[in-house]
Amino acid sequence: MSEKQAAVDGSTIEAEAPERLMGAEGIRFGRYREPILDPRLALRPWERFRLKEWHYSSVTTDRVFVAFGLVSLGYMANAFLYLVDRRRPEQLLEYEALSPLGLGMRFAPSSIAGRTSFRKGRDRLEISYDECWLVRIDLHLPGGHLRGSFRIEPRESLALVHPLGDRRAAYTHKAAGLPVSGLLQLDTERYELEGALGVLDWTRSLADRETRWKWASSATRLESGESFGLNLSAEVYDDEAGDSRENAFWLGGKVRALGGVRFELPRNPGCEDWSIRSREGEEVALRFRPLGARSQQVNLRLVRSDFVQPYGLFDGYVAGHRLDAAFGVVEDHLALW
């Protein structure tokens, strides 16, 4: 399949994924319901510092929202976590650590093999996979000592291999509405995670020097009690019509692709409502109400990161399914890396 064909032939999600991203014919572009076991990219020597990898997950209960990520940029690693007690959503507890040249960071070969971990002093964040994702957390946040472990169970995936030009590609494994079980403890405060719902975003990409994206993610239960997960983006992994190929929702663990969406951002995206609607038709019609936000503005000339990630509530419809105060996040991000 040529890069041009891959960019336009995306109306379906293939049932089975190849075992390896690279084949005798080259990169195996496409969208799959299963993750790729070996998503290694063929790197030229100078591209090692261009490779970007991250494992992001979030867990949502009626009481708490926890989001965390391990990020490897080649020349630097980043570990972050933030916790929102939904009774006091304006009080964000946050941990972040940077590591030059990735010291202390170990990144798994795949989203479904091996272990990704970060250690710095007394702090540890680890994600391993053996039939499910096992997350272990032992971090000292400004608001207390957060520790515990939990399991995130796999369900159907959206695994995308997307062309970026110049023999480059991005691989991303998305899933949302995943069953979670376990326990977290912040000092003496216990957060039971039985019945929680999780989100996965695992990405490996030879990304463009300047990359922009807008993103929305949620995991909730519908009025019927069924689990529901959502992943929407724009301005990244788009086909020739301008529709993101990673747009999807999950109902009861089953994935279905969605068409392109348009994000309408307010003047103050951290505290004012967002609108997300289908570029054509009424498949997606959502309002997002921020309750708080994580943000960062770093400008080191050669490296730049400018993003805001509000957390809050979605209301509206996705493919005929009603969302009513569904907790999740949105993001507006510019990276020069």
C-alpha positions as CSV (number, residue, x, y, z in Angstrom):
1,M,0.0,0.0,0.0
2,S,1.4,3.4,-0.9
3,E,1.5,6.3,1.5
4,K,-1.2,8.1,-0.6
5,Q,-3.5,5.1,-0.5
6,A,-2.9,4.7,3.2
7,A,-4.0,8.3,3.8
8,V,-7.3,7.9,2.0
9,D,-8.3,4.3,2.5
10,G,-9.4,4.5,6.1
11,S,-13.2,3.9,6.3
12,T,-12.8,0.5,8.0
13,I,-10.8,-0.9,10.9
14,E,-9.1,-4.2,9.9
15,A,-9.9,-7.1,12.3
16,E,-6.4,-8.5,12.5
17,A,-3.1,-6.7,12.8
18,P,0.2,-7.8,11.3
19,E,2.7,-9.1,13.9
20,R,5.4,-6.5,12.7
21,L,5.0,-3.0,11.6
22,M,7.8,-3.4,9.1
23,G,7.4,-6.0,6.4
24,A,9.4,-7.1,3.3
25,E,7.3,-4.6,1.3
26,G,8.0,-1.7,3.7
27,I,5.7,-0.1,6.4
28,R,2.4,-1.8,6.9
29,F,0.1,1.3,6.9
30,G,-3.5,0.8,8.1
31,R,-5.9,0.7,11.0
32,Y,-6.4,-2.4,13.1
33,R,-8.6,-3.7,16.0
34,E,-5.5,-5.4,17.5
35,P,-2.2,-3.8,18.5
36,I,1.0,-4.7,16.7
37,L,3.3,-6.8,18.7
38,D,6.5,-5.5,17.1
39,P,6.0,-1.8,16.1
40,R,9.7,-1.1,15.6
41,L,10.5,1.5,12.9
42,A,13.5,1.3,10.6
43,L,15.7,4.1,11.9
44,R,18.6,5.8,10.1
45,P,21.4,6.6,12.6
46,W,20.6,10.3,12.9
47,E,16.9,9.6,13.6
48,R,17.4,8.1,17.0
49,F,16.9,11.6,18.5
50,R,13.9,12.2,16.3
51,L,12.0,9.2,17.7
52,K,9.2,10.2,20.0
53,E,7.5,7.6,22.3
54,W,5.0,7.8,25.1
55,H,2.6,5.8,27.2
56,Y,-0.3,7.8,28.5
57,S,-3.2,6.4,30.6
58,S,-6.0,7.7,32.7
59,V,-8.3,6.2,35.2
60,T,-11.8,7.6,36.1
61,T,-14.1,6.8,39.0
62,D,-17.0,8.7,40.5
63,R,-14.5,9.9,43.1
64,V,-11.2,10.4,41.4
65,F,-9.5,11.0,38.1
66,V,-5.8,10.1,37.6
67,A,-3.8,10.7,34.4
68,F,-0.1,9.9,33.9
69,G,2.4,9.5,31.2
70,L,6.0,8.4,30.5
71,V,7.5,10.2,27.5
72,S,10.8,9.6,25.7
73,L,11.9,12.3,23.2
74,G,15.4,10.9,22.5
75,Y,17.3,13.8,24.1
76,M,15.0,14.0,27.1
77,A,12.5,12.0,29.1
78,N,9.5,13.3,31.0
79,A,7.3,11.6,33.7
80,F,4.1,13.2,34.8
81,L,1.0,12.4,36.8
82,Y,-1.9,14.4,38.1
83,L,-4.8,13.6,40.4
84,V,-8.2,15.2,40.6
85,D,-10.5,14.5,43.6
86,R,-13.8,15.1,41.9
87,R,-15.3,16.6,45.1
88,R,-12.7,19.4,44.9
89,P,-11.8,19.5,41.1
90,E,-10.1,22.8,41.3
91,Q,-7.4,21.4,43.6
92,L,-5.0,19.7,41.2
93,L,-2.2,17.5,42.6
94,E,0.6,17.2,40.1
95,Y,4.0,15.5,39.7
96,E,6.4,16.1,36.9
97,A,10.1,15.2,36.4
98,L,12.4,15.8,33.4
99,S,15.5,13.7,32.7
100,P,18.2,14.7,30.2
101,L,19.1,12.0,27.7
102,G,16.4,9.8,29.2
103,L,18.3,8.9,32.4
104,G,16.1,6.8,34.6
105,M,13.6,6.0,31.8
106,R,13.1,2.6,30.3
107,F,10.7,2.3,27.4
108,A,8.9,-1.0,26.4
109,P,9.4,-2.4,22.9
110,S,5.6,-2.5,22.4
111,S,2.3,-1.5,24.1
112,I,1.7,-5.2,24.7
113,A,5.2,-6.4,25.6
114,G,7.7,-5.5,28.3
115,R,7.9,-2.7,30.8
116,T,8.0,1.0,30.7
117,S,9.4,2.6,33.8
118,F,10.8,5.8,35.3
119,R,12.8,6.1,38.5
120,K,14.2,9.3,40.1
121,G,15.4,9.2,43.7
122,R,12.5,7.7,45.8
123,D,10.0,8.1,43.0
124,R,8.9,5.3,40.7
125,L,6.2,4.9,38.0
126,E,6.1,1.6,36.2
127,I,3.7,0.1,33.5
128,S,4.2,-3.5,32.5
129,Y,2.1,-5.8,30.3
130,D,1.3,-9.5,30.8
131,E,-2.2,-10.2,29.5
132,C,-3.2,-6.8,31.0
133,W,-1.4,-3.6,32.0
134,L,-0.1,-3.5,35.6
135,V,0.6,0.0,36.9
136,R,2.7,0.6,40.0
137,I,3.0,4.1,41.4
138,D,5.2,5.4,44.2
139,L,5.5,9.2,43.9
140,H,5.9,12.1,46.2
141,L,3.6,14.8,45.1
142,P,3.5,18.3,46.7
143,G,0.2,17.3,48.2
144,G,1.2,13.9,49.6
145,H,2.7,10.5,49.0
146,L,0.8,8.6,46.3
147,R,1.3,4.9,46.1
148,G,-0.5,1.8,44.9
149,S,-1.1,-0.5,42.0
150,F,-3.9,-1.4,39.6
151,R,-4.7,-3.5,36.5
152,I,-6.1,-2.2,33.2
153,E,-7.8,-4.9,31.2
154,P,-7.4,-4.9,27.3
155,R,-10.4,-4.7,25.0
156,E,-10.7,-3.9,21.3
157,S,-8.1,-1.4,20.1
158,L,-7.6,1.2,17.4
159,A,-4.1,0.7,16.3
160,L,-3.0,3.1,13.5
161,V,0.1,3.1,11.3
162,H,0.0,6.5,9.6
163,P,2.4,7.9,6.9
164,L,4.3,11.1,7.7
165,G,6.3,11.4,4.5
166,D,10.0,10.9,3.8
167,R,9.8,7.2,4.7
168,R,8.5,8.1,8.1
169,A,5.6,6.8,10.1
170,A,3.7,7.1,13.3
171,Y,2.2,4.1,15.2
172,T,-0.4,4.7,17.9
173,H,-2.4,2.3,20.0
174,K,-5.6,3.8,21.4
175,A,-8.3,2.3,23.6
176,A,-10.8,3.7,26.0
177,G,-13.5,2.5,28.4
178,L,-11.2,-0.3,29.7
179,P,-12.0,-2.1,33.0
180,V,-9.7,-1.2,35.9
181,S,-9.3,-2.7,39.4
182,G,-6.9,-1.9,42.2
183,L,-6.2,0.7,44.9
184,L,-4.4,4.0,45.2
185,Q,-3.6,5.8,48.4
186,L,-2.7,9.4,49.0
187,D,-1.2,9.6,52.5
188,T,-4.2,8.2,54.5
189,E,-6.8,8.8,51.7
190,R,-7.8,5.6,49.9
191,Y,-9.1,5.5,46.4
192,E,-10.8,2.2,45.5
193,L,-10.6,1.6,41.7
194,E,-12.9,-1.4,41.4
195,G,-15.3,-0.6,38.5
196,A,-13.1,2.3,37.3
197,L,-12.6,2.9,33.6
198,G,-9.3,3.4,31.9
199,V,-7.8,5.0,28.7
200,L,-4.6,4.0,26.8
201,D,-2.6,6.1,24.4
202,W,0.7,4.4,23.4
203,T,2.6,6.1,20.5
204,R,5.9,5.7,18.7
205,S,6.5,8.2,15.9
206,L,9.2,9.8,13.8
207,A,7.3,13.0,14.2
208,D,7.5,16.1,12.2
209,R,9.8,18.8,13.6
210,E,6.8,20.9,14.3
211,T,3.7,19.0,15.4
212,R,0.3,20.4,16.4
213,W,-2.7,18.6,17.6
214,K,-6.1,18.9,19.3
215,W,-7.3,16.0,21.3
216,A,-10.3,14.8,23.4
217,S,-10.5,11.7,25.6
218,S,-13.1,10.2,27.9
219,A,-14.1,7.0,29.7
220,T,-17.6,6.8,31.3
221,R,-20.7,4.8,31.7
222,L,-23.9,5.5,29.8
223,E,-27.3,5.7,31.4
224,S,-27.7,2.0,30.4
225,G,-24.6,1.1,32.5
226,E,-22.5,0.2,29.4
227,S,-18.9,1.3,29.3
228,F,-18.2,4.1,26.8
229,G,-14.8,5.4,25.7
230,L,-13.9,8.2,23.3
231,N,-10.8,9.3,21.4
232,L,-11.0,12.4,19.0
233,S,-8.3,14.4,17.4
234,A,-7.6,17.0,14.7
235,E,-4.5,18.3,12.8
236,V,-2.6,15.1,13.3
237,Y,-2.9,11.7,11.6
238,D,-5.3,13.3,9.1
239,D,-6.2,11.8,5.8
240,E,-6.3,13.9,2.6
241,A,-9.8,15.2,3.4
242,G,-8.5,16.5,6.7
243,D,-10.3,13.8,8.9
244,S,-8.2,12.3,11.7
245,R,-7.9,8.5,11.3
246,E,-7.7,7.9,15.0
247,N,-11.2,9.1,15.8
248,A,-13.2,6.3,17.5
249,F,-15.5,5.4,20.3
250,W,-15.8,2.2,22.3
251,L,-19.1,0.7,23.5
252,G,-18.9,-2.3,25.8
253,G,-15.3,-2.8,24.7
254,K,-16.1,-2.8,21.0
255,V,-14.5,-0.1,18.8
256,R,-16.1,1.9,16.0
257,A,-14.4,4.5,13.8
258,L,-15.7,8.1,13.7
259,G,-15.3,10.7,11.0
260,G,-13.5,14.0,11.2
261,V,-14.3,16.6,13.9
262,R,-13.7,20.3,14.3
263,F,-12.5,21.7,17.7
264,E,-13.7,25.3,18.5
265,L,-11.6,26.7,21.3
266,P,-12.6,29.6,23.5
267,R,-10.4,32.6,24.2
268,N,-9.4,31.1,27.5
269,P,-9.4,27.3,26.9
270,G,-8.5,26.4,30.5
271,C,-11.7,27.7,32.0
272,E,-14.2,28.4,29.2
273,D,-16.4,25.9,27.2
274,W,-15.1,24.0,24.1
275,S,-17.2,22.8,21.2
276,I,-16.4,19.6,19.3
277,R,-18.5,18.8,16.3
278,S,-18.4,16.6,13.2
279,R,-16.9,18.3,10.1
280,E,-19.8,16.9,8.2
281,G,-23.2,15.8,9.6
282,E,-24.2,15.4,13.3
283,E,-22.3,12.2,14.3
284,V,-20.4,14.2,17.0
285,A,-21.9,17.2,18.8
286,L,-20.2,17.8,22.2
287,R,-19.7,20.6,24.6
288,F,-16.8,20.4,27.1
289,R,-16.9,22.3,30.4
290,P,-13.4,22.7,32.1
291,L,-13.1,22.2,35.8
292,G,-9.4,22.9,35.8
293,A,-6.4,22.5,33.6
294,R,-2.8,21.3,33.4
295,S,-0.6,23.5,31.1
296,Q,3.0,24.1,30.1
297,Q,4.8,26.8,28.1
298,V,8.5,26.0,27.4
299,N,10.5,27.9,24.8
300,L,14.2,26.9,24.5
301,R,14.4,28.0,20.9
302,L,15.4,24.7,19.5
303,V,12.8,22.9,21.6
304,R,9.3,24.3,22.4
305,S,6.2,22.9,24.1
306,D,3.1,24.9,24.5
307,F,0.0,23.1,25.6
308,V,-3.1,23.3,27.8
309,Q,-4.9,20.1,28.9
310,P,-8.2,21.0,30.7
311,Y,-10.1,18.3,32.5
312,G,-13.8,18.4,32.9
313,L,-17.2,17.2,31.7
314,F,-18.5,16.3,28.2
315,D,-22.2,16.8,27.3
316,G,-23.8,15.9,24.0
317,Y,-24.0,13.1,21.5
318,V,-21.6,10.7,19.8
319,A,-23.1,8.4,17.1
320,G,-26.5,8.7,18.8
321,H,-25.2,8.0,22.3
322,R,-26.0,10.6,24.9
323,L,-23.1,11.8,27.1
324,D,-24.2,13.6,30.3
325,A,-21.4,15.1,32.5
326,A,-18.9,12.5,31.2
327,F,-15.5,13.1,32.8
328,G,-12.5,13.5,30.5
329,V,-9.8,15.8,29.0
330,V,-9.2,17.9,26.0
331,E,-5.9,19.3,24.8
332,D,-4.4,21.9,22.5
333,H,-0.7,21.3,21.8
334,L,2.2,22.7,19.8
335,A,5.5,20.9,20.0
336,L,8.8,21.9,18.3
337,W,10.9,18.9,19.0
